[in-house]
């Protein structure tokens, strides 16, 4: 009986050791499929692939940075599918994970803040979204290209919404677009 128990323990340890690299590869494959489906506008397919990539990450307890990235990717897809409530939960979780990292990345935190503010605007939660957008403003100078353009669009959206509606300076966001040096 003791021999069987030892053999099962050894087999379990070996299988667990093999599972992590296999699941990382599987998660990567789903992430690649998600990105391809997103590029082709097939958001329903992208949602399933991104979900599976995230499920594999959670299953093997991969690093927080990877979990945050997978949550962020799935949230962006859910936002495209107008599943704003689900996207909001994922974005807030991804932001929290990113901020817990030993060396948090301002750029990744900024992406989550901007995406969260855009998602909240889609739900009509302008004031809550503005708070996240204000947190992102000091980070925006680090972006360029399409990321900068997207941030500018979100800022313009908020600025246009708050023109004449608030005395707390939110309307001034429309004029605070960051210029590329």
Backbone as JSON Lines, residues from 0, in Angstrom:
{"i":0,"aa":"X","n":[0.82,-1.19,0.0],"ca":[0.0,0.0,0.0],"c":[0.87,1.26,0.0]}
{"i":1,"aa":"X","n":[1.93,1.22,0.8],"ca":[2.83,2.37,0.88],"c":[3.53,2.6,-0.46]}
{"i":2,"aa":"X","n":[3.87,1.54,-1.18],"ca":[4.52,1.64,-2.48],"c":[3.58,2.3,-3.49]}
{"i":3,"aa":"X","n":[2.32,1.93,-3.45],"ca":[1.33,2.53,-4.37],"c":[1.19,4.03,-4.08]}
{"i":4,"aa":"X","n":[1.12,4.38,-2.8],"ca":[1.0,5.78,-2.43],"c":[2.2,6.59,-2.92]}
{"i":5,"aa":"X","n":[3.4,6.05,-2.72],"ca":[4.62,6.73,-3.18],"c":[4.62,6.87,-4.7]}
{"i":6,"aa":"X","n":[4.21,5.82,-5.4],"ca":[4.18,5.86,-6.86],"c":[3.18,6.91,-7.34]}
{"i":7,"aa":"X","n":[2.03,6.99,-6.71],"ca":[1.03,7.99,-7.08],"c":[1.53,9.4,-6.8]}
{"i":8,"aa":"X","n":[2.22,9.58,-5.7],"ca":[2.77,10.89,-5.35],"c":[3.8,11.32,-6.38]}
{"i":9,"aa":"X","n":[4.69,10.42,-6.77],"ca":[5.71,10.73,-7.75],"c":[5.07,11.06,-9.1]}
{"i":10,"aa":"X","n":[4.07,10.27,-9.52],"ca":[3.38,10.52,-10.79],"c":[2.68,11.87,-10.77]}
{"i":11,"aa":"X","n":[2.03,12.18,-9.66],"ca":[1.35,13.46,-9.53],"c":[2.31,14.63,-9.63]}
{"i":12,"aa":"X","n":[3.45,14.5,-8.98],"ca":[4.46,15.56,-9.01],"c":[4.99,15.75,-10.43]}
{"i":13,"aa":"X","n":[5.24,14.66,-11.12],"ca":[5.73,14.75,-12.5],"c":[4.68,15.4,-13.4]}
{"i":14,"aa":"X","n":[3.42,14.98,-13.27],"ca":[2.36,15.56,-14.08],"c":[2.18,17.05,-13.8]}
{"i":15,"aa":"X","n":[2.26,17.42,-12.53],"ca":[2.12,18.84,-12.19],"c":[3.27,19.65,-12.8]}
{"i":16,"aa":"X","n":[4.45,19.11,-12.75],"ca":[5.61,19.79,-13.33],"c":[5.48,19.96,-14.83]}
{"i":17,"aa":"X","n":[4.84,19.01,-15.51],"ca":[4.65,19.11,-16.95],"c":[3.47,20.02,-17.29]}
{"i":18,"aa":"X","n":[2.5,20.11,-16.4],"ca":[1.28,20.86,-16.68],"c":[1.55,22.34,-16.88]}
{"i":19,"aa":"X","n":[2.45,22.92,-16.07],"ca":[2.68,24.35,-16.15],"c":[3.17,24.77,-17.54]}
{"i":20,"aa":"X","n":[4.24,24.17,-18.1],"ca":[4.67,24.58,-19.44],"c":[3.61,24.29,-20.51]}
{"i":21,"aa":"X","n":[2.89,23.16,-20.37],"ca":[1.86,22.84,-21.35],"c":[0.73,23.85,-21.28]}
{"i":22,"aa":"X","n":[0.33,24.24,-20.08],"ca":[-0.75,25.2,-19.96],"c":[-0.33,26.6,-20.38]}
{"i":23,"aa":"X","n":[0.94,26.94,-20.15],"ca":[1.43,28.23,-20.65],"c":[1.33,28.26,-22.17]}
{"i":24,"aa":"X","n":[1.72,27.17,-22.8],"ca":[1.66,27.1,-24.26],"c":[0.22,27.14,-24.75]}
{"i":25,"aa":"X","n":[-0.66,26.41,-24.08],"ca":[-2.07,26.42,-24.46],"c":[-2.66,27.8,-24.28]}
{"i":26,"aa":"X","n":[-2.35,28.46,-23.17],"ca":[-2.82,29.82,-22.93],"c":[-2.31,30.76,-24.01]}
{"i":27,"aa":"X","n":[-1.05,30.6,-24.38],"ca":[-0.47,31.44,-25.45],"c":[-1.2,31.2,-26.77]}
{"i":28,"aa":"X","n":[-1.51,29.93,-27.08],"ca":[-2.22,29.63,-28.32],"c":[-3.6,30.28,-28.34]}
{"i":29,"aa":"X","n":[-4.3,30.23,-27.21],"ca":[-5.62,30.88,-27.14],"c":[-5.48,32.4,-27.26]}
{"i":30,"aa":"X","n":[-4.43,32.96,-26.68],"ca":[-4.21,34.4,-26.78],"c":[-3.97,34.79,-28.23]}
{"i":31,"aa":"X","n":[-3.2,34.0,-28.94],"ca":[-2.94,34.25,-30.35],"c":[-4.23,34.16,-31.16]}
{"i":32,"aa":"X","n":[-5.05,33.15,-30.86],"ca":[-6.34,33.0,-31.54],"c":[-7.26,34.17,-31.24]}
{"i":33,"aa":"X","n":[-7.24,34.64,-30.01],"ca":[-8.05,35.78,-29.61],"c":[-7.66,37.02,-30.41]}
{"i":34,"aa":"X","n":[-6.36,37.28,-30.49],"ca":[-5.88,38.46,-31.21],"c":[-6.24,38.39,-32.69]}
{"i":35,"aa":"X","n":[-6.11,37.21,-33.28],"ca":[-6.45,37.05,-34.7],"c":[-7.94,37.28,-34.93]}
{"i":36,"aa":"X","n":[-8.77,36.73,-34.05],"ca":[-10.22,36.92,-34.18],"c":[-10.59,38.39,-33.99]}
{"i":37,"aa":"X","n":[-9.93,39.05,-33.05],"ca":[-10.2,40.47,-32.82],"c":[-9.84,41.29,-34.06]}
{"i":38,"aa":"X","n":[-8.68,41.03,-34.65],"ca":[-8.26,41.76,-35.85],"c":[-9.25,41.59,-37.0]}
{"i":39,"aa":"X","n":[-9.87,40.43,-37.08],"ca":[-10.82,40.18,-38.16],"c":[-12.25,40.59,-37.79]}
{"i":40,"aa":"X","n":[-12.42,41.18,-36.61],"ca":[-13.74,41.65,-36.2],"c":[-14.68,40.56,-35.72]}
{"i":41,"aa":"X","n":[-14.17,39.39,-35.45],"ca":[-15.0,38.26,-34.98],"c":[-14.93,38.22,-33.45]}
{"i":42,"aa":"X","n":[-15.61,39.16,-32.82],"ca":[-15.51,39.35,-31.38],"c":[-16.1,38.2,-30.58]}
{"i":43,"aa":"X","n":[-17.1,37.51,-31.13],"ca":[-17.66,36.35,-30.42],"c":[-16.62,35.24,-30.31]}
{"i":44,"aa":"X","n":[-15.86,35.02,-31.38],"ca":[-14.79,34.02,-31.37],"c":[-13.65,34.49,-30.47]}
{"i":45,"aa":"X","n":[-13.32,35.77,-30.56],"ca":[-12.26,36.34,-29.72],"c":[-12.61,36.2,-28.24]}
{"i":46,"aa":"X","n":[-13.87,36.43,-27.9],"ca":[-14.29,36.32,-26.5],"c":[-14.04,34.91,-25.97]}
{"i":47,"aa":"X","n":[-14.39,33.91,-26.75],"ca":[-14.18,32.52,-26.3],"c":[-12.7,32.2,-26.16]}
{"i":48,"aa":"X","n":[-11.9,32.63,-27.13],"ca":[-10.46,32.36,-27.07],"c":[-9.8,33.09,-25.9]}
{"i":49,"aa":"X","n":[-10.17,34.35,-25.69],"ca":[-9.6,35.11,-24.57],"c":[-10.03,34.5,-23.24]}
{"i":50,"aa":"X","n":[-11.27,34.05,-23.16],"ca":[-11.73,33.41,-21.93],"c":[-10.91,32.15,-21.64]}
{"i":51,"aa":"X","n":[-10.69,31.35,-22.67],"ca":[-9.9,30.12,-22.49],"c":[-8.46,30.43,-22.11]}
{"i":52,"aa":"X","n":[-7.9,31.48,-22.67],"ca":[-6.53,31.89,-22.31],"c":[-6.49,32.27,-20.83]}
{"i":53,"aa":"X","n":[-7.5,32.99,-20.37],"ca":[-7.56,33.39,-18.96],"c":[-7.8,32.18,-18.06]}
{"i":54,"aa":"X","n":[-8.67,31.28,-18.48],"ca":[-8.97,30.09,-17.67],"c":[-7.7,29.25,-17.49]}
{"i":55,"aa":"X","n":[-6.9,29.12,-18.51],"ca":[-5.64,28.37,-18.39],"c":[-4.68,29.07,-17.45]}
{"i":56,"aa":"X","n":[-4.64,30.39,-17.49],"ca":[-3.76,31.13,-16.6],"c":[-4.17,30.9,-15.16]}
{"i":57,"aa":"X","n":[-5.44,31.04,-14.86],"ca":[-5.92,30.85,-13.49],"c":[-5.69,29.42,-13.01]}
{"i":58,"aa":"X","n":[-5.84,28.46,-13.92],"ca":[-5.75,27.05,-13.53],"c":[-4.37,26.69,-13.01]}
{"i":59,"aa":"X","n":[-3.35,27.28,-13.55],"ca":[-1.99,26.93,-13.13],"c":[-1.33,28.01,-12.29]}
{"i":60,"aa":"X","n":[-2.07,29.03,-11.9],"ca":[-1.54,30.1,-11.05],"c":[-0.27,30.71,-11.62]}
{"i":61,"aa":"X","n":[-0.38,31.21,-12.83],"ca":[0.75,31.88,-13.45],"c":[0.92,33.27,-12.83]}
{"i":62,"aa":"X","n":[1.99,33.96,-13.14],"ca":[2.28,35.26,-12.52],"c":[1.13,36.25,-12.66]}
{"i":63,"aa":"X","n":[1.05,37.17,-11.69],"ca":[-0.01,38.18,-11.67],"c":[0.0,39.03,-12.94]}
{"i":64,"aa":"X","n":[1.18,39.35,-13.45],"ca":[1.27,40.17,-14.66],"c":[0.55,39.49,-15.82]}
{"i":65,"aa":"X","n":[0.74,38.18,-15.96],"ca":[0.09,37.44,-17.04],"c":[-1.42,37.37,-16.81]}
{"i":66,"aa":"X","n":[-1.83,37.17,-15.57],"ca":[-3.27,37.17,-15.27],"c":[-3.88,38.52,-15.61]}
{"i":67,"aa":"X","n":[-3.2,39.6,-15.24],"ca":[-3.69,40.94,-15.53],"c":[-3.84,41.15,-17.04]}
{"i":68,"aa":"X","n":[-2.84,40.71,-17.8],"ca":[-2.87,40.88,-19.25],"c":[-4.03,40.12,-19.87]}
{"i":69,"aa":"X","n":[-4.26,38.88,-19.41],"ca":[-5.35,38.07,-19.97],"c":[-6.71,38.68,-19.61]}
{"i":70,"aa":"X","n":[-6.85,39.18,-18.37],"ca":[-8.1,39.84,-17.96],"c":[-8.35,41.08,-18.81]}
{"i":71,"aa":"X","n":[-7.31,41.87,-19.0],"ca":[-7.41,43.09,-19.8],"c":[-7.85,42.77,-21.22]}
{"i":72,"aa":"X","n":[-7.24,41.75,-21.84],"ca":[-7.6,41.38,-23.2],"c":[-9.06,40.95,-23.29]}
{"i":73,"aa":"X","n":[-9.5,40.11,-22.36],"ca":[-10.89,39.65,-22.36],"c":[-11.84,40.83,-22.13]}
{"i":74,"aa":"X","n":[-11.48,41.73,-21.24],"ca":[-12.33,42.9,-20.96],"c":[-12.5,43.77,-22.21]}
{"i":75,"aa":"X","n":[-11.42,43.97,-22.95],"ca":[-11.52,44.78,-24.17],"c":[-12.49,44.16,-25.16]}
{"i":76,"aa":"X","n":[-12.45,42.83,-25.28],"ca":[-13.36,42.14,-26.19],"c":[-14.79,42.27,-25.69]}
{"i":77,"aa":"X","n":[-15.0,42.07,-24.4],"ca":[-16.35,42.19,-23.84],"c":[-16.89,43.59,-24.05]}
{"i":78,"aa":"X","n":[-16.04,44.6,-23.95],"ca":[-16.47,45.97,-24.22],"c":[-16.94,46.11,-25.67]}
{"i":79,"aa":"X","n":[-16.21,45.51,-26.6],"ca":[-16.61,45.55,-28.01],"c":[-17.96,44.87,-28.23]}
{"i":80,"aa":"X","n":[-18.27,43.88,-27.41],"ca":[-19.54,43.16,-27.51],"c":[-20.64,43.83,-26.68]}
{"i":81,"aa":"X","n":[-20.34,45.03,-26.17],"ca":[-21.28,45.79,-25.31],"c":[-21.66,45.04,-24.04]}
{"i":82,"aa":"X","n":[-20.76,44.22,-23.55],"ca":[-20.93,43.54,-22.26],"c":[-20.16,44.36,-21.22]}
{"i":83,"aa":"X","n":[-20.63,45.6,-21.04],"ca":[-19.91,46.57,-20.24],"c":[-19.78,46.19,-18.77]}
{"i":84,"aa":"X","n":[-20.81,45.58,-18.21],"ca":[-20.73,45.18,-16.8],"c":[-19.63,44.15,-16.58]}
{"i":85,"aa":"X","n":[-19.56,43.14,-17.47],"ca":[-18.53,42.12,-17.36],"c":[-17.15,42.72,-17.61]}
{"i":86,"aa":"X","n":[-17.05,43.62,-18.59],"ca":[-15.78,44.27,-18.89],"c":[-15.31,45.1,-17.7]}
{"i":87,"aa":"X","n":[-16.23,45.79,-17.04],"ca":[-15.88,46.62,-15.89],"c":[-15.25,45.79,-14.78]}
{"i":88,"aa":"X","n":[-15.86,44.67,-14.48],"ca":[-15.33,43.8,-13.41],"c":[-13.92,43.33,-13.77]}
{"i":89,"aa":"X","n":[-13.74,42.87,-15.0],"ca":[-12.43,42.38,-15.44],"c":[-11.38,43.49,-15.44]}
{"i":90,"aa":"X","n":[-11.76,44.68,-15.9],"ca":[-10.81,45.79,-15.93],"c":[-10.39,46.22,-14.53]}
{"i":91,"aa":"X","n":[-11.33,46.24,-13.61],"ca":[-10.99,46.61,-12.22],"c":[-10.09,45.55,-11.59]}
{"i":92,"aa":"X","n":[-10.34,44.27,-11.9],"ca":[-9.48,43.21,-11.39],"c":[-8.09,43.3,-12.01]}
{"i":93,"aa":"X","n":[-8.02,43.55,-13.31],"ca":[-6.73,43.66,-13.99],"c":[-5.94,44.85,-13.44]}
{"i":94,"aa":"X","n":[-6.62,45.95,-13.18],"ca":[-5.96,47.12,-12.61],"c":[-5.42,46.82,-11.22]}
{"i":95,"aa":"X","n":[-6.23,46.17,-10.4],"ca":[-5.8,45.82,-9.04],"c":[-4.59,44.9,-9.08]}
{"i":96,"aa":"X","n":[-4.6,43.9,-9.96],"ca":[-3.46,42.99,-10.08],"c":[-2.21,43.75,-10.51]}
{"i":97,"aa":"X","n":[-2.37,44.63,-11.48],"ca":[-1.23,45.38,-12.01],"c":[-0.62,46.25,-10.91]}
{"i":98,"aa":"X","n":[-1.47,46.84,-10.07],"ca":[-0.98,47.71,-9.01],"c":[-0.34,46.92,-7.87]}
{"i":99,"aa":"X","n":[-0.64,45.62,-7.76],"ca":[-0.06,44.76,-6.71],"c":[1.33,44.25,-7.07]}
{"i":100,"aa":"X","n":[1.72,44.35,-8.32],"ca":[3.01,43.81,-8.74],"c":[4.15,44.49,-7.98]}
{"i":101,"aa":"X","n":[5.23,43.75,-7.74],"ca":[6.38,44.35,-7.05],"c":[6.93,45.58,-7.77]}
{"i":102,"aa":"X","n":[6.93,45.55,-9.1],"ca":[7.37,46.69,-9.9],"c":[6.26,47.03,-10.9]}
{"i":103,"aa":"X","n":[5.22,47.74,-10.43],"ca":[4.1,48.05,-11.33],"c":[4.54,48.91,-12.51]}
{"i":104,"aa":"X","n":[3.93,48.67,-13.65],"ca":[4.24,49.42,-14.87],"c":[3.23,50.54,-15.05]}
{"i":105,"aa":"X","n":[3.72,51.78,-15.08],"ca":[2.83,52.92,-15.3],"c":[2.08,52.78,-16.62]}
{"i":106,"aa":"X","n":[2.77,52.31,-17.64],"ca":[2.15,52.19,-18.96],"c":[0.99,51.19,-18.93]}
{"i":107,"aa":"X","n":[1.19,50.03,-18.33],"ca":[0.09,49.05,-18.26],"c":[-1.03,49.54,-17.36]}
{"i":108,"aa":"X","n":[-0.69,50.19,-16.26],"ca":[-1.72,50.76,-15.38],"c":[-2.51,51.81,-16.16]}
{"i":109,"aa":"X","n":[-1.82,52.67,-16.9],"ca":[-2.5,53.69,-17.7],"c":[-3.45,53.09,-18.71]}
{"i":110,"aa":"X","n":[-3.03,52.01,-19.37],"ca":[-3.91,51.36,-20.35],"c":[-5.2,50.9,-19.69]}
{"i":111,"aa":"X","n":[-5.07,50.31,-18.51],"ca":[-6.25,49.81,-17.81],"c":[-7.14,50.96,-17.35]}
{"i":112,"aa":"X","n":[-6.53,52.06,-16.9],"ca":[-7.3,53.22,-16.48],"c":[-8.07,53.84,-17.65]}
{"i":113,"aa":"X","n":[-7.42,53.97,-18.78],"ca":[-8.06,54.56,-19.96],"c":[-9.19,53.65,-20.46]}
{"i":114,"aa":"X","n":[-8.91,52.36,-20.55],"ca":[-9.93,51.42,-21.03],"c":[-11.11,51.37,-20.07]}
{"i":115,"aa":"X","n":[-10.82,51.42,-18.77],"ca":[-11.89,51.41,-17.77],"c":[-12.73,52.68,-17.88]}
{"i":116,"aa":"X","n":[-12.09,53.82,-18.07],"ca":[-12.87,55.06,-18.21],"c":[-13.73,55.03,-19.48]}
{"i":117,"aa":"X","n":[-13.21,54.48,-20.57],"ca":[-14.0,54.37,-21.81],"c":[-15.18,53.42,-21.6]}
{"i":118,"aa":"X","n":[-14.93,52.33,-20.9],"ca":[-16.0,51.37,-20.64],"c":[-17.08,51.97,-19.75]}
{"i":119,"aa":"X","n":[-16.67,52.71,-18.74],"ca":[-17.64,53.35,-17.84],"c":[-18.45,54.4,-18.58]}
{"i":120,"aa":"X","n":[-17.83,55.12,-19.52],"ca":[-18.57,56.08,-20.35],"c":[-19.65,55.35,-21.15]}
{"i":121,"aa":"X","n":[-19.32,54.16,-21.63],"ca":[-20.29,53.36,-22.38],"c":[-21.5,52.94,-21.55]}
{"i":122,"aa":"X","n":[-21.34,52.99,-20.24],"ca":[-22.44,52.64,-19.33],"c":[-23.13,53.88,-18.78]}
{"i":123,"aa":"X","n":[-22.64,55.06,-19.17],"ca":[-23.21,56.29,-18.65],"c":[-22.69,56.63,-17.26]}
{"i":124,"aa":"X","n":[-21.61,55.99,-16.82],"ca":[-21.02,56.25,-15.5],"c":[-19.88,57.26,-15.66]}
{"i":125,"aa":"X","n":[-20.24,58.45,-16.1],"ca":[-19.26,59.46,-16.47],"c":[-18.4,59.92,-15.31]}
{"i":126,"aa":"X","n":[-19.0,60.17,-14.17],"ca":[-18.22,60.69,-13.04],"c":[-17.22,59.66,-12.54]}
{"i":127,"aa":"X","n":[-17.66,58.41,-12.43],"ca":[-16.75,57.35,-12.0],"c":[-15.62,57.19,-13.02]}
{"i":128,"aa":"X","n":[-15.97,57.2,-14.29],"ca":[-14.96,57.08,-15.34],"c":[-13.98,58.24,-15.35]}
{"i":129,"aa":"X","n":[-14.48,59.44,-15.07],"ca":[-13.62,60.62,-15.05],"c":[-12.55,60.5,-13.98]}
{"i":130,"aa":"X","n":[-12.9,59.89,-12.86],"ca":[-11.91,59.7,-11.78],"c":[-10.76,58.81,-12.26]}
{"i":131,"aa":"X","n":[-11.08,57.75,-13.0],"ca":[-10.03,56.88,-13.54],"c":[-9.22,57.61,-14.61]}
{"i":132,"aa":"X","n":[-9.91,58.4,-15.44],"ca":[-9.22,59.12,-16.5],"c":[-8.27,60.16,-15.92]}
{"i":133,"aa":"X","n":[-8.67,60.83,-14.87],"ca":[-7.79,61.8,-14.22],"c":[-6.53,61.12,-13.68]}
{"i":134,"aa":"X","n":[-6.68,59.9,-13.16],"ca":[-5.51,59.15,-12.69],"c":[-4.56,58.83,-13.83]}
{"i":135,"aa":"X","n":[-5.1,58.67,-15.04],"ca":[-4.28,58.29,-16.2],"c":[-3.55,59.49,-16.81]}
{"i":136,"aa":"X","n":[-4.04,60.7,-16.6],"ca":[-3.47,61.87,-17.27],"c":[-1.96,62.01,-17.1]}
{"i":137,"aa":"X","n":[-1.39,61.83,-15.9],"ca":[0.07,61.98,-15.78],"c":[0.87,60.93,-16.56]}
{"i":138,"aa":"X","n":[0.25,59.85,-16.93],"ca":[0.92,58.74,-17.62],"c":[0.89,58.91,-19.13]}
{"i":139,"aa":"X","n":[-0.06,59.7,-19.64],"ca":[-0.31,59.77,-21.08],"c":[0.89,60.21,-21.91]}
{"i":140,"aa":"X","n":[1.79,60.98,-21.33],"ca":[2.97,61.42,-22.05],"c":[3.89,60.28,-22.47]}
{"i":141,"aa":"X","n":[3.7,59.1,-21.89],"ca":[4.53,57.93,-22.21],"c":[4.01,57.15,-23.42]}
{"i":142,"aa":"X","n":[2.83,57.54,-23.92],"ca":[2.23,56.81,-25.04],"c":[2.53,57.49,-26.36]}
{"i":143,"aa":"X","n":[2.49,56.71,-27.42],"ca":[2.63,57.25,-28.76],"c":[1.76,56.44,-29.7]}
{"i":144,"aa":"X","n":[1.65,56.88,-30.92],"ca":[0.93,56.15,-31.94],"c":[-0.54,55.92,-31.6]}
{"i":145,"aa":"X","n":[-0.99,54.71,-31.87],"ca":[-2.41,54.4,-31.69],"c":[-2.85,54.48,-30.23]}
{"i":146,"aa":"X","n":[-1.96,54.17,-29.3],"ca":[-2.32,54.3,-27.89],"c":[-2.57,55.76,-27.53]}
{"i":147,"aa":"X","n":[-1.73,56.64,-28.02],"ca":[-1.9,58.06,-27.77],"c":[-3.21,58.55,-28.39]}
{"i":148,"aa":"X","n":[-3.46,58.11,-29.63],"ca":[-4.68,58.52,-30.32],"c":[-5.93,58.05,-29.57]}
{"i":149,"aa":"X","n":[-5.9,56.81,-29.09],"ca":[-7.05,56.27,-28.36],"c":[-7.27,57.07,-27.07]}
{"i":150,"aa":"X","n":[-6.19,57.36,-26.35],"ca":[-6.3,58.15,-25.12],"c":[-6.88,59.53,-25.43]}
{"i":151,"aa":"X","n":[-6.43,60.14,-26.52],"ca":[-6.95,61.44,-26.93],"c":[-8.45,61.37,-27.23]}
{"i":152,"aa":"X","n":[-8.87,60.29,-27.88],"ca":[-10.29,60.11,-28.19],"c":[-11.12,60.0,-26.91]}
{"i":153,"aa":"X","n":[-10.62,59.27,-25.94],"ca":[-11.34,59.11,-24.68],"c":[-11.41,60.45,-23.95]}
{"i":154,"aa":"X","n":[-10.31,61.17,-23.94],"ca":[-10.28,62.5,-23.3],"c":[-11.28,63.43,-23.99]}
{"i":155,"aa":"X","n":[-11.3,63.44,-25.32],"ca":[-12.22,64.29,-26.06],"c":[-13.67,63.89,-25.77]}
{"i":156,"aa":"X","n":[-13.92,62.61,-25.65],"ca":[-15.27,62.12,-25.34],"c":[-15.73,62.65,-23.98]}
{"i":157,"aa":"X","n":[-14.86,62.55,-23.0],"ca":[-15.19,63.06,-21.67],"c":[-15.32,64.57,-21.67]}
{"i":158,"aa":"X","n":[-14.41,65.25,-22.35],"ca":[-14.49,66.7,-22.42],"c":[-15.79,67.16,-23.04]}
{"i":159,"aa":"X","n":[-16.19,66.52,-24.13],"ca":[-17.45,66.88,-24.79],"c":[-18.65,66.6,-23.88]}
{"i":160,"aa":"X","n":[-18.59,65.51,-23.15],"ca":[-19.71,65.18,-22.27],"c":[-19.87,66.2,-21.14]}
{"i":161,"aa":"X","n":[-18.76,66.63,-20.57],"ca":[-18.82,67.49,-19.39],"c":[-18.85,68.99,-19.69]}
{"i":162,"aa":"X","n":[-18.79,69.39,-20.96],"ca":[-18.85,70.82,-21.29],"c":[-20.14,71.4,-20.73]}
{"i":163,"aa":"X","n":[-19.98,72.4,-19.88],"ca":[-21.13,73.09,-19.31],"c":[-21.88,72.32,-18.24]}
{"i":164,"aa":"X","n":[-21.4,71.13,-17.86],"ca":[-22.12,70.31,-16.89],"c":[-21.49,70.27,-15.52]}
{"i":165,"aa":"X","n":[-20.24,70.69,-15.41],"ca":[-19.55,70.5,-14.14],"c":[-18.61,71.65,-13.86]}
{"i":166,"aa":"X","n":[-18.55,72.03,-12.61],"ca":[-17.65,73.09,-12.23],"c":[-16.33,72.57,-11.69]}
{"i":167,"aa":"X","n":[-16.07,71.25,-11.79],"ca":[-14.85,70.7,-11.2],"c":[-13.71,70.5,-12.19]}
{"i":168,"aa":"X","n":[-13.83,71.13,-13.36],"ca":[-12.72,71.06,-14.31],"c":[-12.77,69.89,-15.26]}
{"i":169,"aa":"X","n":[-13.81,69.08,-15.22],"ca":[-13.86,67.93,-16.11],"c":[-14.02,68.35,-17.56]}
{"i":170,"aa":"X","n":[-14.71,69.45,-17.8],"ca":[-14.87,69.91,-19.17],"c":[-13.54,70.3,-19.79]}
{"i":171,"aa":"X","n":[-12.58,70.68,-18.97],"ca":[-11.27,71.09,-19.48],"c":[-10.48,69.92,-20.04]}
{"i":172,"aa":"X","n":[-10.93,68.69,-19.79],"ca":[-10.23,67.54,-20.35],"c":[-10.19,67.62,-21.87]}
{"i":173,"aa":"X","n":[-11.23,68.19,-22.47],"ca":[-11.28,68.27,-23.93],"c":[-10.1,69.05,-24.48]}
{"i":174,"aa":"X","n":[-9.61,70.01,-23.74],"ca":[-8.48,70.8,-24.21],"c":[-7.13,70.28,-23.72]}
{"i":175,"aa":"X","n":[-7.12,69.15,-23.01],"ca":[-5.86,68.69,-22.43],"c":[-5.22,67.57,-23.23]}
{"i":176,"aa":"X","n":[-5.54,67.46,-24.5],"ca":[-4.91,66.43,-25.32],"c":[-3.41,66.6,-25.27]}
{"i":177,"aa":"X","n":[-2.75,65.48,-25.17],"ca":[-1.29,65.5,-25.09],"c":[-0.74,65.59,-26.51]}
{"i":178,"aa":"X","n":[0.1,66.55,-26.75],"ca":[0.71,66.73,-28.08],"c":[1.97,65.89,-28.18]}
{"i":179,"aa":"X","n":[2.15,65.26,-29.33],"ca":[3.36,64.49,-29.56],"c":[4.52,65.45,-29.76]}
{"i":180,"aa":"X","n":[5.61,65.23,-28.99],"ca":[6.76,66.14,-29.1],"c":[7.41,66.08,-30.47]}
